[in-house]
Structures are given as C-alpha cells and as structure tokens.
Amino acid sequence: MSLPNITAIIPARMASTRLPGKPLLDLCGKPIIQWVYERAIAANCFDMILVAAPDKEIIDAVEGFGGRAVLTSPNHRSGADRLAEVCGKMDVGDIIINIQGDEPLIDSQAVAELAASLAQDGAIQMGSLMRPLGESDNPDDPNLVKVVVDCDSFALYFSRSRIPYVRDVGTMSRVYGHIGVYAYRKDFLLKYASMAPTMLEKAESLEQLRAVENGYRIKMIETETKPIGVDTQEDFERVQALVSGGGLL
C-alpha cells in the first residue's frame, strides 16, 4: 500500500484585527511566517508546504526566503475556506494539515503526530490537537477553547465555556484545551468548506463545531506543549523575549 501524500498549508493574511501585518513582523531577524514555515519543515512529514495568503506582500516574503506560496481570495470567512481554494487550484495530495500562520513556535513533533494519525487510519476524516490544562490556565477564559472527548479521543464538544462541569471535586483528572491545528482528508475538507455555518458554530464562534454538528468525528491528539500564538502586540513581545533568550530556538 502506498503512503498518502501529505501537504501543510499555512493560511496567513495582513488584515488581522488586533495586530495588522503580523505575518511579516520581524521576530529576531526573520518574519513570523518564516518561523512557522520552518517549524513545518522540522515536522519532517510533509511532501509539500505552502503558504496561502490574499496579500502579495506575504507571497513575496515567502518566495524571498525560498518557500512556496499561493495567492488566494481576500473574501474567505475562515482558514478552511482558504485551504479549499488551494485544493481546487493545485494537486495537494491526500491529507492536508492546516498550520496557523501566527504560531511561530508551534510544536513540530505534535504536528507530525497529527499527520501520522490520518496517515495510519483511513477512517479518520479530520483531526486536531489538545493539551491538558495546567495551574496557570484559567478554564473560564473564553479565549481558551476547551474540548471534551470520548473514550477513543474523538471530540464530543468544543466550547469557550468551562467544560466539563465537575460537580464533585476529584472525579475528573484533566481538562483539555484545544490547539487550533487541523488535519483533513482532502475530499472531506472540500465538503466541510461547502457546508453552511451551523447554530452552535455561530453561537460559540468556533468553526470546528460545524463538523461536529453535521455528525463528523474529529480525532484529538494529545500533546503536553502549550502553544504560544501571536494575536496581540503583547503576545509578540512575549514570544520575542522567549526567542531572543535562546530557550526556544
């Protein structure tokens, strides 16, 4: 049996609401998008890595450091829609991994494990990452998305609220936070992107609930690594301090 072809697609755009232009912010000598691209390379599991962006500045920057990029429409409502456009334009293979363009320190090993889960089990249509919350995490923070899973680690529900509600202390050992890296089979991604937004998706503002509400299962892969994304200027300064300190190079 031949191995599936696996492609990483990194959606990015300049028009971020909270931190405009963040893909090209200089992080210790390299733009953020280059850090993400190199983390994808370090996963050592991709046949192709692409950046998908509606901005020529990003395309030029990626091609400038030797990467591959695809110009996409500026009108997409989600990263999945941007990925679907790329799938319609190019032969991208069997499995697509969506790596967010604002995660310069994404865990390459976790990404590789997520890709392997679909490569090894043809029944899995979609997968993502989760991590156990620690003492420094606030499960009541709506910006920290939580997920509960079944006995086979398929997602039951995602929420910005605290889930599950633990009535009796000691009956629940772990609460999981969701990490927004997604894996799809290409045919499912195209179907998923064509689905209408669903009630719970709109209520929680969580795109992945569209799959759950339509009866599709999302395989969750556990990792211990806490992601450090760049959504605000404060996030950028924190990541910059970590990288310049040498601990996460």
Helices and strands as residue ranges (DSSP letters): E 6-11, G 22-24, E 26-27, E 30-31, H 32-42, E 48-53, H 56-64, E 69-71, H 79-89, E 95-98, H 108-120, E 126-132, E 146-149, E 155-159, E 176-185, H 186-194, H 199-204, H 209-213, E 218-222, H 233-244
